[in-house]
């Protein structure tokens, strides 16, 4: 993890050396239990989302070398149910960075060791902002993809960022036009 040495003036200096996406890779593994279930007996989607956010946040912190906060959750897709007793593996890695933000891709898989069921249950993209010691946004290191798959993930992350910013601007324009 990068360190944050303070210079003689007291302002923080951050290690902004470019990093490969693989350097941010993290996995969280957890067996799902009864308290995780919804009324249908499946694992509640909110429990899966919490695991996704926690794992994504760890990947972002690993990349940035310090604290981050979640600012957006894009495209949370649930493709298969997770059942009580399943062992869930959540994988996360930074796809791209902005000036103070990082986009993290997260993949959730579930295994049932008794039946042999192994499924990709859900995926999501989350955006985190790195914070300095005063809790203000601070610069983050850029990402340098190592292979074509990582370059593709970075290109797609840039498209999602453009879409998020365009959506935000459209909403702001509509509010201004309405006088809010």
C-alpha positions as a printed NumPy array, in Angstrom:
array([[  0.   ,   0.   ,   0.   ],
       [  1.194,   3.499,  -0.777],
       [  2.233,   5.685,   2.102],
       [  1.271,   9.294,   2.711],
       [  4.338,  11.143,   3.943],
       [  3.8  ,  14.725,   5.066],
       [  6.135,  17.354,   3.685],
       [  7.699,  20.136,   5.777],
       [  4.785,  22.499,   5.134],
       [  2.348,  19.955,   6.602],
       [  0.431,  19.25 ,   3.386],
       [  0.052,  15.646,   2.326],
       [  1.956,  14.131,  -0.583],
       [  0.381,  11.116,  -2.257],
       [  2.099,   8.379,  -4.222],
       [  0.607,   8.911,  -7.693],
       [  2.742,   6.297,  -9.424],
       [  0.592,   4.551, -12.062],
       [ -0.523,   1.086, -10.999],
       [ -1.812,  -1.925, -12.905],
       [ -5.404,  -3.012, -12.206],
       [ -4.124,  -6.315, -10.817],
       [ -2.417,  -4.438,  -7.961],
       [ -5.879,  -3.494,  -6.653],
       [ -7.381,  -6.98 ,  -6.949],
       [ -9.12 ,  -8.293,  -3.815],
       [-11.42 , -11.194,  -2.96 ],
       [-13.845, -11.665,  -0.117],
       [-15.209, -15.15 ,   0.607],
       [-18.143, -15.787,   2.932],
       [-20.642, -18.559,   3.572],
       [-24.19 , -17.235,   3.566],
       [-26.274, -17.993,   6.661],
       [-29.909, -17.806,   7.814],
       [-29.74 , -14.146,   8.943],
       [-28.788, -13.279,   5.32 ],
       [-32.041, -14.719,   3.909],
       [-35.153, -12.965,   2.632],
       [-38.706, -14.305,   3.03 ],
       [-38.261, -16.606,   0.014],
       [-35.242, -18.319,   1.552],
       [-32.764, -16.786,  -0.871],
       [-30.005, -14.471,   0.248],
       [-31.352, -10.919,   0.351],
       [-30.093,  -8.724,  -2.503],
       [-29.13 ,  -6.066,   0.031],
       [-26.728,  -8.515,   1.689],
       [-25.086,  -9.159,  -1.664],
       [-24.902,  -5.412,  -2.326],
       [-23.221,  -4.856,   1.039],
       [-20.581,  -7.473,   0.171],
       [-20.119,  -5.838,  -3.237],
       [-19.622,  -2.376,  -1.71 ],
       [-17.263,  -3.668,   0.985],
       [-15.112,  -5.575,  -1.495],
       [-15.144,  -2.742,  -4.032],
       [-14.13 ,  -0.298,  -1.308],
       [-11.183,  -2.5  ,  -0.343],
       [ -9.977,  -2.597,  -3.958],
       [-10.295,   1.198,  -4.18 ],
       [ -8.433,   1.68 ,  -0.882],
       [ -5.703,  -0.699,  -2.021],
       [ -5.263,   1.266,  -5.258],
       [ -5.375,   4.701,  -3.585],
       [ -3.426,   3.832,  -0.45 ],
       [ -5.959,   5.463,   1.84 ],
       [ -9.618,   5.953,   2.708],
       [-12.363,   6.179,   0.09 ],
       [-16.114,   6.759,   0.069],
       [-18.72 ,   5.287,  -2.262],
       [-20.24 ,   7.887,  -4.595],
       [-22.045,   5.769,  -7.198],
       [-23.257,   2.258,  -7.878],
       [-23.817,   1.499, -11.558],
       [-25.449,  -1.443, -13.224],
       [-25.953,  -3.803, -10.289],
       [-27.158,  -6.922, -12.071],
       [-28.56 , -10.002, -10.333],
       [-28.421, -12.978, -12.715],
       [-28.765, -15.959, -10.378],
       [-30.016, -16.34 ,  -6.808],
       [-27.705, -16.941,  -3.882],
       [-28.965, -19.492,  -1.366],
       [-28.377, -19.947,   2.341],
       [-25.356, -22.233,   2.662],
       [-23.723, -21.017,  -0.555],
       [-20.123, -19.898,  -0.348],
       [-19.979, -16.505,  -2.018],
       [-16.795, -15.17 ,  -3.594],
       [-16.728, -11.456,  -4.372],
       [-13.913, -10.276,  -6.667],
       [-13.073,  -6.617,  -7.224],
       [-10.508,  -4.664,  -9.237],
       [-10.043,  -1.025, -10.279],
       [-10.996,  -0.486, -13.933],
       [-10.11 ,   3.189, -14.346],
       [ -9.49 ,   6.418, -12.486],
       [-10.444,  10.053, -12.725],
       [ -8.645,  12.84 , -10.89 ],
       [-10.002,  11.924,  -7.44 ],
       [-12.179,   8.91 ,  -8.234],
       [-11.817,   5.255,  -9.156],
       [-14.245,   2.89 , -10.847],
       [-14.184,  -0.647,  -9.495],
       [-15.659,  -3.663, -11.236],
       [-17.089,  -6.328,  -8.914],
       [-18.102,  -9.905,  -9.736],
       [-20.018, -12.212,  -7.375],
       [-19.935, -16.002,  -7.666],
       [-21.694, -18.619,  -5.532],
       [-20.667, -22.204,  -4.868],
       [-22.583, -24.996,  -3.236],
       [-20.014, -27.571,  -2.197],
       [-22.682, -30.273,  -1.673],
       [-24.395, -30.028,  -5.086],
       [-21.431, -28.709,  -7.068],
       [-23.421, -25.666,  -8.256],
       [-21.108, -22.81 ,  -9.317],
       [-22.701, -19.667, -10.765],
       [-21.897, -16.061, -11.574],
       [-24.672, -14.419,  -9.539],
       [-24.159, -10.705,  -9.983],
       [-21.914,  -7.899, -11.169],
       [-21.643,  -4.197, -10.473],
       [-19.569,  -1.112, -11.127],
       [-18.957,   1.274,  -8.252],
       [-17.28 ,   4.662,  -8.065],
       [-15.287,   5.738,  -5.023],
       [-13.598,   9.058,  -4.19 ],
       [-10.306,   9.069,  -2.284],
       [-10.149,  11.257,   0.822],
       [ -7.33 ,  13.15 ,   2.502],
       [ -6.948,  13.412,   6.28 ],
       [ -9.482,  16.286,   6.358],
       [-12.056,  14.187,   4.513],
       [-11.695,  16.155,   1.259],
       [-11.246,  14.559,  -2.195],
       [ -7.629,  14.019,  -3.139],
       [ -5.746,  12.853,  -6.258],
       [ -5.518,   9.153,  -7.078],
       [ -2.879,   7.234,  -9.035],
       [ -3.71 ,   6.459, -12.671],
       [ -4.296,   2.908, -13.894],
       [ -2.   ,   1.294, -16.468],
       [ -3.661,  -1.791, -17.972],
       [ -1.405,  -4.807, -18.484],
       [ -3.39 ,  -6.694, -21.127],
       [ -6.196,  -6.331, -23.677],
       [ -8.928,  -7.397, -21.238],
       [ -7.866,  -4.667, -18.786],
       [ -7.657,  -2.113, -21.628],
       [-11.209,  -3.046, -22.644],
       [-12.42 ,  -2.69 , -19.04 ],
       [-10.766,   0.746, -18.909],
       [-12.403,   1.852, -22.196],
       [-15.813,   0.726, -20.938],
       [-15.235,   2.506, -17.604],
       [-14.562,   5.745, -19.493],
       [-17.87 ,   5.322, -21.358],
       [-19.755,   4.761, -18.095],
       [-18.103,   7.878, -16.617],
       [-19.14 ,   9.954, -19.628],
       [-22.709,   8.641, -19.299],
       [-22.816,   9.429, -15.551],
       [-21.546,  12.973, -16.119],
       [-23.94 ,  13.558, -19.035],
       [-26.902,  12.275, -16.971],
       [-25.901,  14.554, -14.082],
       [-25.644,  17.581, -16.397],
       [-29.023,  16.811, -18.   ],
       [-30.676,  16.661, -14.575],
       [-29.027,  19.92 , -13.485],
       [-30.171,  21.65 , -16.693],
       [-33.734,  20.425, -16.168],
       [-33.711,  21.743, -12.585],
       [-32.359,  25.121, -13.703],
       [-35.004,  25.339, -16.45 ],
       [-37.712,  24.579, -13.901],
       [-36.273,  27.125, -11.444],
       [-35.457,  24.677,  -8.633]])
